[in-house]
Amino acid sequence: MSDKHALIVGASRGIGLGLTERFLERGWSVTATQRVGSGGNLAHAADRVGDRLRLEHVDINDTAQVSALRERLDGARFDLVLVNAGITHDRWETVAEVSTATFERLMLTNALSPMRFVEQFRDLVTPHGVLAVTSSGQGSITNNTRVTGWEIYRASKSALNQLMRSFAARHADDPRTLLLLAPGWVRTEMGGPDAGLSVEASTSGLADVVETFSGRSGLHYVDHRGATVPW
Ligand SMILES: NC(=O)c1ccc[n+]([C@@H]2O[C@H](COP(=O)([O-])OP(=O)(O)OC[C@H]3O[C@@H](n4cnc5c(N)ncnc54)[C@H](OP(=O)(O)O)[C@@H]3O)[C@@H](O)[C@H]2O)c1
């Protein structure tokens, strides 16, 4: 059994739930969060592994809830803090069509709130641990050369990447590993049924990435196979 401990935020379903299961399989303890009222499957995982899985509640857009969680976890030490929560929008909605409210909701949930969380929880990560955010290959500006939709989602993940780079520059002497994870296109509620990867395949790869990059300082933008994604 490992003595490692992860905090995974946005773990009610999809990739977050898959990552929770992968780390539990590898013997880690996991503190996994969902939103109040979220109808996910975390409770079933808790039934199977007992006290290695602790459930918490937080909506990353609610600063009071985030601060309350930080207080509840004060004194805890994590080998991994991963902010996985994210949302998308109608695939073919362009910047010409999107409402201001949708644009703001994506930027808040996918860029500002994850980075606020990173700022507040950074000091709970062990010196050789990993501070990670689920980004996306869709956040790559270099690879954005074809019309594939999800324009606003892409922009929100690019903003997340840029903010993480600023964070990394501010903490250049910090030994902790910083990861922007690109899961591939995965069959979840967000990814849809046509996506090429199962949750298990993507999250097995992402768990390997976390374990492989642990102890390597600096910021790495990597996919589920461990390959660097061009910015
Ligand atoms: N699926 C893909 O192909 C793909 C590809 C690249 C990157 N990603 C990224 O991977 C991450 C997970 O995606 P997924 O495919 O697993 O999506 P999903 O099945 O839609 O799950 C999204 C998760 O985020 C949580 N969440 C959303 N807004 C939140 C908030 N304000 N506060 C706390 N939790 C919140 C959801 O909780 P509730 O259950 O409470 O709604 C749920 O647990 C996202 O960051 C996404 O952008 C996905």
The ligand as an SDF file (V2000), in Angstrom:
LIG
                    3D

 48 52  0  0  0  0  0  0  0  0999 V2000
  -13.7720   14.6170  -22.1150 N   0  0  0  0  0  0  0  0  0  0  0  0
  -12.8090   15.0920  -22.8740 C   0  0  0  0  0  0  0  0  0  0  0  0
  -12.6790   14.6860  -24.0400 O   0  0  0  0  0  0  0  0  0  0  0  0
  -11.8480   16.1150  -22.3520 C   0  0  0  0  0  0  0  0  0  0  0  0
  -10.7270   16.4220  -23.1620 C   0  0  0  0  0  0  0  0  0  0  0  0
   -9.8090   17.3360  -22.6970 C   0  0  0  0  0  0  0  0  0  0  0  0
   -9.9610   17.9220  -21.4520 C   0  0  0  0  0  0  0  0  0  0  0  0
  -11.0450   17.6250  -20.6950 N   0  0  0  0  0  0  0  0  0  0  0  0
  -11.1450   18.2600  -19.3760 C   0  0  0  0  0  0  0  0  0  0  0  0
  -11.1990   17.2580  -18.3720 O   0  0  0  0  0  0  0  0  0  0  0  0
  -11.9300   17.7560  -17.2530 C   0  0  0  0  0  0  0  0  0  0  0  0
  -13.0300   16.7650  -16.9020 C   0  0  0  0  0  0  0  0  0  0  0  0
  -13.8600   16.6220  -18.0430 O   0  0  0  0  0  0  0  0  0  0  0  0
  -14.8820   15.4000  -18.2390 P   0  0  0  0  0  0  0  0  0  0  0  0
  -14.8080   15.0280  -19.6590 O   0  0  0  0  0  0  0  0  0  0  0  0
  -14.6890   14.3960  -17.1890 O   0  0  0  0  0  0  0  0  0  0  0  0
  -16.2460   16.2140  -18.0470 O   0  0  0  0  0  0  0  0  0  0  0  0
  -17.6100   15.8580  -17.2960 P   0  0  0  0  0  0  0  0  0  0  0  0
  -17.9020   14.4180  -17.4130 O   0  0  0  0  0  0  0  0  0  0  0  0
  -18.5680   16.8530  -17.8000 O   0  0  0  0  0  0  0  0  0  0  0  0
  -17.2510   16.1630  -15.7510 O   0  0  0  0  0  0  0  0  0  0  0  0
  -16.9480   17.4730  -15.3460 C   0  0  0  0  0  0  0  0  0  0  0  0
  -16.6200   17.4650  -13.8820 C   0  0  0  0  0  0  0  0  0  0  0  0
  -16.3340   18.8130  -13.4640 O   0  0  0  0  0  0  0  0  0  0  0  0
  -17.1810   19.1210  -12.3570 C   0  0  0  0  0  0  0  0  0  0  0  0
  -17.4720   20.5540  -12.3050 N   0  0  0  0  0  0  0  0  0  0  0  0
  -17.9700   21.3460  -13.2840 C   0  0  0  0  0  0  0  0  0  0  0  0
  -18.0960   22.6090  -12.8470 N   0  0  0  0  0  0  0  0  0  0  0  0
  -17.6730   22.6110  -11.5500 C   0  0  0  0  0  0  0  0  0  0  0  0
  -17.5690   23.5960  -10.5550 C   0  0  0  0  0  0  0  0  0  0  0  0
  -17.9450   24.8720  -10.7670 N   0  0  0  0  0  0  0  0  0  0  0  0
  -17.0800   23.2550   -9.3400 N   0  0  0  0  0  0  0  0  0  0  0  0
  -16.7110   21.9730   -9.0890 C   0  0  0  0  0  0  0  0  0  0  0  0
  -16.8000   20.9820   -9.9940 N   0  0  0  0  0  0  0  0  0  0  0  0
  -17.2780   21.3000  -11.2040 C   0  0  0  0  0  0  0  0  0  0  0  0
  -18.4250   18.2780  -12.5780 C   0  0  0  0  0  0  0  0  0  0  0  0
  -19.1540   18.1900  -11.3780 O   0  0  0  0  0  0  0  0  0  0  0  0
  -20.7720   17.9970  -11.3530 P   0  0  0  0  0  0  0  0  0  0  0  0
  -21.0070   16.5240  -11.4100 O   0  0  0  0  0  0  0  0  0  0  0  0
  -21.1550   18.6070  -10.0480 O   0  0  0  0  0  0  0  0  0  0  0  0
  -21.3240   18.7440  -12.5380 O   0  0  0  0  0  0  0  0  0  0  0  0
  -17.7900   16.9800  -13.0280 C   0  0  0  0  0  0  0  0  0  0  0  0
  -17.2590   16.2630  -11.9230 O   0  0  0  0  0  0  0  0  0  0  0  0
  -12.4540   19.1370  -17.6390 C   0  0  0  0  0  0  0  0  0  0  0  0
  -11.5650   20.1300  -17.1300 O   0  0  0  0  0  0  0  0  0  0  0  0
  -12.3880   19.1010  -19.1550 C   0  0  0  0  0  0  0  0  0  0  0  0
  -12.2710   20.3850  -19.7100 O   0  0  0  0  0  0  0  0  0  0  0  0
  -11.9990   16.7300  -21.1030 C   0  0  0  0  0  0  0  0  0  0  0  0
  1  2  1  0
  2  3  2  0
  2  4  1  0
  4  5  1  0
  4 48  2  0
  5  6  2  0
  6  7  1  0
  7  8  2  0
  8  9  1  0
  8 48  1  0
  9 10  1  0
  9 46  1  0
 10 11  1  0
 11 12  1  0
 11 44  1  0
 12 13  1  0
 13 14  1  0
 14 15  2  0
 14 16  1  0
 14 17  1  0
 17 18  1  0
 18 19  2  0
 18 20  1  0
 18 21  1  0
 21 22  1  0
 22 23  1  0
 23 24  1  0
 23 42  1  0
 24 25  1  0
 25 26  1  0
 25 36  1  0
 26 27  1  0
 26 35  1  0
 27 28  2  0
 28 29  1  0
 29 30  1  0
 29 35  2  0
 30 31  1  0
 30 32  2  0
 32 33  1  0
 33 34  2  0
 34 35  1  0
 36 37  1  0
 36 42  1  0
 37 38  1  0
 38 39  2  0
 38 40  1  0
 38 41  1  0
 42 43  1  0
 44 45  1  0
 44 46  1  0
 46 47  1  0
M  CHG  2   8   1  16  -1
M  END
$$$$
